Amino acid sequence: MESLIIGAQAILNPLCMLMILFGVTLGIIFGAIPGLSATMALALFLPITYSMSPVAGVVLLVSLYIGGISGGLISAILTRIPGTPSSVATCFDGYPLTLKGQGPKALGVGIVYSFIGTIMSTVVLIFMAPLLAKVAINFGAYEYFAVAVFSLTMMAGLSGKSLVKGLISGFLGCIFATVGMDSIGSVQRYTFGSTQMMSGFNILPVLIGMFAISEILITAEESRHAAKMETIKVDIKGIKGFGFSWKEFFEQKWNALISGVIGIGIGILPGIGGGVANVLTYGVIKNRSKYPEKFGTGVIDGIVASETSNNAAIGGALVPLLSLGIPGDTVTAMLLGGLTIQGISPGPLMFTEHVDIVYAIFLTMIIGAVAMLFIEFYGLRVFAALLKIPKYYLLPGIFLFCVIGSFGVSNRMFDVWTVLLFGAMGYVFNKLEIPGSPFILGFIIGPLMEINLRRGLMFSQGNFMPFLTAPIAAVFLVAALVSIALAARKNIRNMRKTA
């Protein structure tokens, strides 16, 4: 309590409150616009914090982080284009609800569970950061490989009607992730002599291409059919509160709890982050659901899973950053830069030398989550009103932001061509009814599995047994086998029903 009072004294002033309000609002805008992201928001404002006091600078960056992750749900639900990598799974059920005229309800569910996920992770961060950091530090190559294998088994849950097509999609994702310079042996792979391809494909242009550009191409093709191009009608006047009932809220309590725990756990593991958390959690919740066949057709369970987990990953990612000085994802890497600029070195000593900064971060997350809830609640009708804009006006603007956002990742035209390449691939996937989500999961998890497999084999001098005998790794590998067995059982049942 003494430490919390010190943190409160540091941020309870007009400047910091203004920074929180400004940061969360701007973060939501960056998250909502496809092509931009929370990472880009922090990158743009990082130099500005140099002239600020340490507390004000950190408060601004954390507020941008919270707003940026949550803002991605807006475009994901309204246009089926995820604003950030953390909102990919939100598209799966959010957009079908919008097509049913329930866009405001989908937005309300996403907003509330974004808030819940952030608060859950903040509570864990405050009370369990040092303990969880000790657990995370025990993860080595064997454990990360096992986590990656378990994550890839979620492809079965994301494959839709055809498991074979889902596996093809995931396999292609793993293949495209190998393009570029090998991080261990420094060998060029599939670069075809191009220096631009030596750094591989960045996740943001790939994501924008697969989900945003492909959607624009599909809409352009359908434009000749007037009925399909009609604007979605939504009764904005009929919205009460967040658009869903208390009964629906309490029905999702276990989904929210499980999603929050998974999000926090994934966030704690360095180098993974919310981009994996939301897709992985969606697969888990779908597999344990009593009606998995309804997922992807517009059920709030999918939105709850995605938005609770990706926001819970925020607090999870801050655990290794503050306790060990290890960034959990790209956004916390930017936050690490912001702390370094202010002369603060994250790690165990930070909890004794910079108590005001640490607890200012904790309180900023709580106040920022509340600010996010109110800003998005009062913007709910504005977001829903965007559906009145015809797609032939809206999508060209989105296309422009996609190109600008892709170019802004590394300031090179190669990323723009990457967007167009994967946009065409996403369009072909749609025509062949191949799901895109296993591709993204394979693209993100594939390199994690490969690198840690090779590192583990180097440690064990080519012996694979340590992967099976390391306790934590063994638990995840057994979980992977169970997941595969359940998926196979479900697939056999579906085949029998079809027959």
C-alpha positions as CSV (number, residue, x, y, z in Angstrom):
1,M,0.0,0.0,0.0
2,E,2.9,2.3,0.8
3,S,4.3,1.8,-2.7
4,L,0.9,2.3,-4.3
5,I,0.6,5.6,-2.4
6,I,4.0,6.7,-3.8
7,G,2.9,5.8,-7.3
8,A,-0.4,7.7,-6.8
9,Q,1.5,10.8,-5.7
10,A,3.6,10.6,-8.9
11,I,0.7,10.4,-11.4
12,L,-2.3,12.1,-9.7
13,N,-1.6,15.4,-11.3
14,P,-3.2,17.3,-14.2
15,L,-0.3,16.6,-16.6
16,C,-0.2,12.8,-16.1
17,M,-4.0,12.6,-16.3
18,L,-3.9,14.5,-19.6
19,M,-1.1,12.2,-20.8
20,I,-3.3,9.1,-20.0
21,L,-6.4,10.6,-21.8
22,F,-4.3,11.7,-24.8
23,G,-2.3,8.5,-25.0
24,V,-5.3,6.2,-24.8
25,T,-7.3,8.2,-27.3
26,L,-4.5,8.3,-29.8
27,G,-3.7,4.7,-29.2
28,I,-7.3,3.7,-30.0
29,I,-7.0,5.7,-33.3
30,F,-3.7,4.0,-34.2
31,G,-5.1,0.6,-33.4
32,A,-8.3,1.2,-35.3
33,I,-6.7,2.2,-38.6
34,P,-5.5,-0.8,-40.5
35,G,-1.8,-0.5,-41.3
36,L,-1.0,1.4,-38.1
37,S,-0.4,-0.3,-34.8
38,A,0.5,0.2,-31.1
39,T,4.1,-0.4,-32.0
40,M,4.1,2.4,-34.5
41,A,2.3,4.7,-32.0
42,L,5.1,4.2,-29.5
43,A,7.8,4.5,-32.1
44,L,6.4,7.9,-33.2
45,F,6.1,9.3,-29.7
46,L,9.3,7.8,-28.2
47,P,11.5,10.8,-29.2
48,I,8.9,13.2,-27.6
49,T,9.3,11.6,-24.2
50,Y,13.0,12.5,-24.1
51,S,12.0,16.1,-23.1
52,M,9.4,14.9,-20.5
53,S,9.9,13.9,-16.9
54,P,10.4,10.1,-16.4
55,V,6.9,9.6,-14.9
56,A,5.1,11.6,-17.6
57,G,7.0,9.9,-20.4
58,V,6.4,6.4,-19.2
59,V,2.7,7.2,-18.5
60,L,2.2,8.4,-22.1
61,L,3.9,5.3,-23.6
62,V,1.9,2.8,-21.4
63,S,-1.4,4.7,-22.3
64,L,-0.6,4.4,-26.0
65,Y,0.1,0.7,-25.5
66,I,-3.3,0.1,-23.8
67,G,-5.3,2.1,-26.4
68,G,-3.4,0.7,-29.4
69,I,-4.1,-3.0,-28.5
70,S,-7.8,-2.3,-27.7
71,G,-8.4,-0.1,-30.8
72,G,-7.8,-2.9,-33.2
73,L,-11.2,-4.4,-32.4
74,I,-13.0,-1.5,-34.1
75,S,-11.9,-2.2,-37.7
76,A,-11.8,-6.0,-37.1
77,I,-15.5,-6.0,-36.2
78,L,-16.8,-3.4,-38.6
79,T,-14.7,-4.2,-41.8
80,R,-13.1,-7.7,-41.1
81,I,-9.7,-6.0,-41.3
82,P,-7.7,-6.3,-38.0
83,G,-6.3,-3.0,-36.9
84,T,-3.4,-4.8,-35.1
85,P,-2.0,-8.3,-35.1
86,S,-3.6,-8.8,-31.7
87,S,-7.1,-8.5,-33.3
88,V,-6.9,-11.1,-36.0
89,A,-9.2,-13.6,-34.2
90,T,-11.7,-10.8,-33.4
91,C,-12.6,-10.7,-37.1
92,F,-13.8,-14.4,-37.1
93,D,-17.0,-13.7,-35.2
94,G,-17.0,-9.9,-34.9
95,Y,-17.6,-9.3,-38.6
96,P,-20.3,-12.0,-39.0
97,L,-22.2,-10.3,-36.2
98,T,-21.9,-7.0,-38.0
99,L,-23.4,-8.6,-41.1
100,K,-26.3,-9.7,-39.0
101,G,-26.9,-6.0,-38.0
102,Q,-25.4,-6.6,-34.5
103,G,-22.2,-4.6,-35.0
104,P,-22.8,-2.4,-31.9
105,K,-23.3,-5.5,-29.7
106,A,-20.0,-7.0,-31.1
107,L,-18.2,-3.7,-30.4
108,G,-19.7,-3.5,-26.9
109,V,-18.6,-7.1,-26.1
110,G,-15.1,-6.3,-27.4
111,I,-14.8,-3.1,-25.4
112,V,-16.0,-4.6,-22.1
113,Y,-13.8,-7.7,-22.3
114,S,-10.8,-5.6,-23.4
115,F,-11.2,-3.7,-20.1
116,I,-11.6,-7.0,-18.2
117,G,-8.5,-8.5,-19.8
118,T,-6.4,-5.4,-18.9
119,I,-7.6,-5.3,-15.3
120,M,-6.9,-9.0,-14.8
121,S,-3.4,-8.7,-16.1
122,T,-2.7,-5.6,-14.0
123,V,-3.8,-7.4,-10.8
124,V,-1.5,-10.3,-11.7
125,L,1.3,-7.8,-12.5
126,I,1.0,-5.9,-9.2
127,F,0.9,-9.0,-6.9
128,M,2.8,-11.7,-8.8
129,A,5.4,-10.0,-11.1
130,P,8.5,-11.2,-9.2
131,L,7.1,-14.8,-8.8
132,L,6.0,-15.1,-12.4
133,A,9.3,-13.7,-13.6
134,K,11.1,-16.5,-11.8
135,V,8.9,-19.1,-13.6
136,A,9.5,-17.4,-17.0
137,I,13.3,-17.4,-16.5
138,N,13.2,-21.2,-16.3
139,F,11.9,-21.3,-19.9
140,G,14.8,-22.3,-22.3
141,A,15.0,-23.8,-25.8
142,Y,13.3,-27.1,-24.8
143,E,10.3,-25.3,-23.2
144,Y,9.8,-22.8,-26.0
145,F,9.9,-25.6,-28.6
146,A,7.2,-27.5,-26.6
147,V,5.1,-24.3,-26.3
148,A,5.4,-23.8,-30.1
149,V,4.4,-27.4,-30.9
150,F,1.4,-27.1,-28.6
151,S,0.4,-23.7,-30.2
152,L,0.6,-25.3,-33.7
153,T,-1.9,-28.0,-32.7
154,M,-4.5,-25.1,-32.5
155,M,-4.5,-25.1,-36.3
156,A,-7.0,-28.0,-36.1
157,G,-9.5,-25.7,-34.3
158,L,-8.9,-22.9,-36.8
159,S,-9.2,-25.0,-40.0
160,G,-13.0,-24.6,-40.4
161,K,-14.7,-27.3,-42.4
162,S,-11.6,-28.9,-43.9
163,L,-8.7,-30.0,-41.7
164,V,-6.6,-30.7,-44.7
165,K,-7.0,-27.2,-46.1
166,G,-6.2,-25.8,-42.6
167,L,-3.0,-27.8,-42.4
168,I,-2.0,-26.7,-45.9
169,S,-2.5,-23.1,-44.8
170,G,-0.5,-23.5,-41.7
171,F,2.3,-25.3,-43.5
172,L,2.5,-22.5,-46.1
173,G,2.7,-20.0,-43.2
174,C,5.7,-21.9,-41.7
175,I,7.4,-22.0,-45.2
176,F,7.0,-18.2,-45.8
177,A,8.4,-17.5,-42.3
178,T,11.7,-19.2,-43.3
179,V,12.5,-16.6,-46.0
180,G,15.4,-14.4,-45.3
181,M,18.7,-14.7,-43.3
182,D,18.8,-17.7,-40.9
183,S,19.2,-16.2,-37.4
184,I,21.5,-19.0,-36.2
185,G,23.7,-20.0,-39.2
186,S,23.4,-16.6,-41.1
187,V,22.6,-18.6,-44.2
188,Q,20.4,-17.0,-46.9
189,R,17.2,-18.9,-47.5
190,Y,14.8,-18.5,-50.5
191,T,16.1,-14.9,-51.1
192,F,16.8,-15.6,-54.9
193,G,19.7,-13.2,-54.8
194,S,17.6,-10.3,-53.5
195,T,19.1,-8.2,-50.8
196,Q,15.6,-6.9,-49.9
197,M,14.4,-10.4,-49.0
198,M,17.4,-11.1,-46.7
199,S,15.4,-9.6,-43.8
200,G,12.4,-11.8,-44.6
201,F,8.7,-10.8,-44.5
202,N,7.6,-8.5,-41.7
203,I,4.5,-9.7,-39.8
204,L,2.6,-6.4,-40.2
205,P,2.6,-6.3,-44.0
206,V,1.8,-10.0,-44.2
207,L,-1.2,-9.5,-41.8
208,I,-2.4,-6.4,-43.7
209,G,-2.1,-8.3,-47.0
210,M,-3.9,-11.5,-45.9
211,F,-6.8,-9.8,-44.2
212,A,-7.1,-6.2,-45.4
213,I,-6.0,-6.2,-49.1
214,S,-7.7,-9.5,-49.8
215,E,-11.0,-8.1,-48.3
216,I,-10.7,-5.0,-50.6
217,L,-10.1,-7.3,-53.6
218,I,-13.1,-9.5,-52.8
219,T,-15.3,-6.4,-52.2
220,A,-14.2,-4.9,-55.6
221,E,-15.1,-8.1,-57.3
222,E,-18.6,-8.1,-55.7
223,S,-19.1,-4.4,-56.6
224,R,-20.9,-5.4,-59.8
225,H,-23.6,-7.0,-57.7
226,A,-25.6,-4.1,-56.2
227,A,-27.3,-6.2,-53.5
228,K,-24.0,-7.2,-52.0
229,M,-22.7,-3.7,-51.9
230,E,-25.6,-2.3,-49.9
231,T,-24.5,-0.7,-46.6
232,I,-25.1,-2.7,-43.5
233,K,-28.1,-1.5,-41.6
234,V,-27.7,-1.1,-37.9
235,D,-30.2,0.2,-35.4
236,I,-28.0,2.7,-33.5
237,K,-31.0,4.2,-31.6
238,G,-31.8,0.8,-30.1
239,I,-28.4,0.4,-28.4
240,K,-28.7,0.2,-24.6
241,G,-25.5,0.2,-22.6
242,F,-22.9,-1.9,-24.3
243,G,-25.5,-3.8,-26.4
244,F,-25.6,-7.1,-24.6
245,S,-27.4,-8.3,-21.5
246,W,-26.2,-9.2,-18.0
247,K,-27.2,-12.8,-18.7
248,E,-24.9,-12.9,-21.7
249,F,-22.2,-11.3,-19.6
250,F,-22.3,-13.9,-16.8
251,E,-22.5,-16.8,-19.4
252,Q,-19.1,-15.8,-20.6
253,K,-17.4,-15.8,-17.1
254,W,-15.4,-19.0,-17.6
255,N,-14.4,-18.1,-21.2
256,A,-13.2,-14.8,-20.0
257,L,-11.2,-16.3,-17.1
258,I,-9.6,-19.0,-19.2
259,S,-8.8,-16.4,-22.0
260,G,-7.3,-14.0,-19.4
261,V,-5.1,-16.7,-17.9
262,I,-3.9,-17.8,-21.4
263,G,-3.2,-14.2,-22.4
264,I,-1.2,-13.5,-19.3
265,G,0.8,-16.7,-19.7
266,I,1.6,-16.0,-23.4
267,G,2.4,-12.4,-22.5
268,I,4.9,-13.4,-19.9
269,L,6.9,-15.6,-22.3
270,P,9.3,-13.2,-24.1
271,G,9.0,-12.9,-27.9
272,I,5.5,-14.1,-28.3
273,G,2.9,-11.4,-27.4
274,G,-0.8,-10.7,-28.1
275,G,-0.5,-11.6,-31.8
276,V,-0.2,-15.3,-30.8
277,A,-2.4,-15.0,-27.7
278,N,-5.6,-14.1,-29.5
279,V,-5.4,-16.7,-32.2
280,L,-4.3,-19.5,-29.7
281,T,-7.0,-18.6,-27.2
282,Y,-9.7,-18.5,-29.9
283,G,-8.7,-22.1,-30.8
284,V,-8.8,-23.2,-27.1
285,I,-12.2,-21.7,-26.4
286,K,-13.6,-23.1,-29.6
287,N,-12.4,-26.6,-28.8
288,R,-13.9,-26.6,-25.3
289,S,-17.2,-25.0,-26.5
290,K,-20.5,-26.9,-26.5
291,Y,-21.2,-25.5,-30.0
292,P,-17.9,-25.2,-31.9
293,E,-19.7,-25.3,-35.2
294,K,-21.2,-21.9,-34.5
295,F,-17.7,-20.2,-34.2
296,G,-17.0,-18.1,-37.2
297,T,-20.8,-17.5,-37.8
298,G,-21.2,-14.8,-35.2
299,V,-21.1,-15.8,-31.6
300,I,-19.8,-13.5,-28.8
301,D,-17.6,-16.3,-27.4
302,G,-15.0,-15.7,-30.1
303,I,-14.8,-12.0,-29.4
304,V,-14.6,-12.6,-25.7
305,A,-11.7,-15.1,-26.2
306,S,-9.7,-12.8,-28.5
307,E,-10.2,-9.4,-26.8
308,T,-9.7,-10.7,-23.2
309,S,-6.5,-12.6,-24.1
310,N,-4.8,-9.9,-26.2
311,N,-5.4,-7.2,-23.5
312,A,-4.4,-9.7,-20.8
313,A,-1.1,-10.1,-22.7
314,I,-0.3,-6.4,-22.0
315,G,0.2,-7.0,-18.3
316,G,1.8,-10.3,-19.0
317,A,4.4,-8.8,-21.3
318,L,5.3,-6.2,-18.7
319,V,6.2,-8.9,-16.1
320,P,9.5,-9.9,-17.7
321,L,10.2,-6.3,-18.8
322,L,10.0,-4.9,-15.3
323,S,11.3,-7.9,-13.4
324,L,14.1,-9.1,-15.7
325,G,14.6,-6.3,-18.2
326,I,13.4,-8.6,-21.0
327,P,10.8,-7.2,-23.4
328,G,7.8,-9.6,-23.9
329,D,6.9,-8.3,-27.4
330,T,7.8,-5.5,-29.9
331,V,5.7,-3.0,-28.1
332,T,7.4,-3.6,-24.7
333,A,10.7,-3.4,-26.6
334,M,9.7,0.2,-27.5
335,L,8.8,0.7,-23.8
336,L,12.2,-0.6,-22.8
337,G,13.7,2.1,-25.1
338,G,11.6,4.8,-23.4
339,L,12.8,3.7,-20.0
340,T,16.4,3.6,-21.1
341,I,16.1,7.1,-22.6
342,Q,15.1,8.3,-19.1
343,G,18.1,6.6,-17.5
344,I,16.0,3.7,-16.0
345,S,17.3,0.1,-16.2
346,P,14.4,-2.4,-15.9
347,G,15.2,-5.4,-13.7
348,P,15.0,-6.6,-10.0
349,L,16.6,-3.4,-8.7
350,M,13.9,-1.3,-10.4
351,F,11.4,-2.3,-7.6
352,T,13.7,-0.7,-5.0
353,E,15.4,2.1,-6.9
354,H,12.4,3.4,-8.9
355,V,9.3,2.5,-6.8
356,D,7.5,5.6,-8.1
357,I,8.0,4.6,-11.7
358,V,7.0,1.0,-11.2
359,Y,3.8,1.8,-9.3
360,A,3.0,4.7,-11.6
361,I,3.0,2.1,-14.5
362,F,0.6,-0.1,-12.5
363,L,-1.8,2.7,-11.7
364,T,-1.6,4.0,-15.3
365,M,-2.8,0.6,-16.5
366,I,-5.8,0.7,-14.2
367,I,-6.7,4.4,-15.0
368,G,-5.9,3.8,-18.7
369,A,-8.2,0.8,-18.8
370,V,-11.1,2.8,-17.3
371,A,-10.4,5.7,-19.7
372,M,-10.4,3.2,-22.6
373,L,-13.8,1.8,-21.5
374,F,-15.4,5.3,-21.3
375,I,-13.8,6.6,-24.5
376,E,-14.8,3.6,-26.5
377,F,-18.3,3.4,-24.9
378,Y,-19.1,7.0,-25.8
379,G,-17.6,6.4,-29.3
380,L,-19.7,3.3,-29.8
381,R,-22.4,5.1,-31.7
382,V,-19.8,6.9,-33.8
383,F,-18.1,3.6,-34.7
384,A,-21.5,2.0,-35.6
385,A,-22.3,5.1,-37.7
386,L,-19.2,4.3,-39.8
387,L,-21.2,1.4,-41.3
388,K,-23.4,3.9,-43.1
389,I,-20.4,4.9,-45.2
390,P,-20.6,2.9,-48.5
391,K,-17.7,0.5,-48.9
392,Y,-16.7,2.0,-52.2
393,Y,-15.8,5.2,-50.3
394,L,-14.4,3.5,-47.1
395,L,-12.2,0.8,-48.6
396,P,-10.0,3.0,-50.9
397,G,-9.1,5.1,-47.8
398,I,-8.3,1.9,-45.9
399,F,-6.2,0.8,-48.8
400,L,-4.2,4.0,-48.6
401,F,-3.6,3.6,-44.9
402,C,-2.5,0.0,-45.4
403,V,0.1,1.1,-47.9
404,I,1.3,4.0,-45.7
405,G,1.4,1.7,-42.6
406,S,3.4,-1.0,-44.5
407,F,5.9,1.5,-45.8
408,G,6.3,3.0,-42.3
409,V,7.4,-0.4,-40.8
410,S,10.9,-0.1,-42.3
411,N,10.6,2.8,-44.8
412,R,11.1,0.5,-47.8
413,M,9.0,-0.2,-50.9
414,F,9.6,-4.0,-50.4
415,D,7.0,-4.0,-47.6
416,V,4.5,-2.4,-50.0
417,W,5.1,-5.2,-52.5
418,T,4.8,-7.7,-49.7
419,V,1.3,-6.3,-48.8
420,L,0.2,-6.7,-52.4
421,L,1.7,-10.3,-52.7
422,F,-0.1,-11.5,-49.6
423,G,-3.2,-9.7,-50.5
424,A,-3.3,-11.7,-53.8
425,M,-2.6,-14.8,-51.7
426,G,-5.4,-14.0,-49.3
427,Y,-7.8,-13.5,-52.3
428,V,-6.8,-17.0,-53.8
429,F,-7.2,-18.5,-50.3
430,N,-10.8,-17.1,-50.2
431,K,-11.6,-18.5,-53.6
432,L,-10.3,-21.9,-52.7
433,E,-12.0,-21.8,-49.3
434,I,-8.6,-22.1,-47.5
435,P,-8.7,-20.5,-44.0
436,G,-6.2,-17.7,-43.5
437,S,-5.9,-17.9,-39.7
438,P,-3.7,-21.1,-39.7
439,F,-1.4,-19.4,-42.1
440,I,-0.8,-16.5,-39.7
441,L,-0.4,-18.9,-36.8
442,G,2.2,-20.9,-38.7
443,F,3.9,-17.7,-39.8
444,I,4.3,-16.5,-36.2
445,I,4.9,-19.8,-34.4
446,G,7.0,-21.6,-37.1
447,P,10.2,-19.6,-36.6
448,L,9.8,-19.9,-32.8
449,M,9.7,-23.7,-33.1
450,E,12.5,-23.9,-35.6
451,I,15.0,-21.7,-33.7
452,N,14.4,-23.4,-30.3
453,L,14.6,-26.8,-31.9
454,R,18.0,-26.0,-33.3
455,R,19.2,-24.3,-30.1
456,G,18.0,-27.2,-28.0
457,L,19.8,-29.7,-30.3
458,M,23.0,-27.6,-30.0
459,F,22.8,-27.7,-26.2
460,S,22.2,-31.4,-26.1
461,Q,24.7,-32.2,-28.9
462,G,22.0,-33.7,-31.2
463,N,20.2,-35.6,-28.5
464,F,16.4,-35.2,-28.6
465,M,15.7,-36.8,-25.2
466,P,16.0,-33.5,-23.2
467,F,13.0,-32.2,-25.1
468,L,11.0,-35.1,-23.6
469,T,12.5,-35.2,-20.1
470,A,12.5,-31.5,-19.2
471,P,9.5,-31.3,-16.9
472,I,7.8,-28.1,-18.3
473,A,8.5,-29.2,-22.0
474,A,7.1,-32.6,-21.3
475,V,3.9,-31.1,-19.9
476,F,3.4,-29.0,-23.1
477,L,4.2,-31.9,-25.4
478,V,1.7,-34.1,-23.6
479,A,-0.9,-31.3,-23.9
480,A,-0.1,-31.2,-27.6
481,L,-0.7,-34.9,-28.0
482,V,-4.0,-34.6,-26.2
483,S,-5.0,-31.6,-28.4
484,I,-4.2,-33.6,-31.5
485,A,-6.1,-36.7,-30.3
486,L,-9.2,-34.5,-29.5
487,A,-9.0,-32.8,-32.9
488,A,-8.7,-36.2,-34.6
489,R,-11.7,-37.6,-32.7
490,K,-13.8,-34.5,-33.5
491,N,-12.8,-34.8,-37.2
492,I,-13.8,-38.5,-37.3
493,R,-17.2,-37.7,-35.8
494,N,-17.8,-34.9,-38.3
495,M,-16.9,-37.3,-41.2
496,R,-19.4,-39.9,-39.8
497,K,-22.1,-37.2,-39.5
498,T,-21.4,-36.1,-43.1
499,A,-21.5,-39.7,-44.3
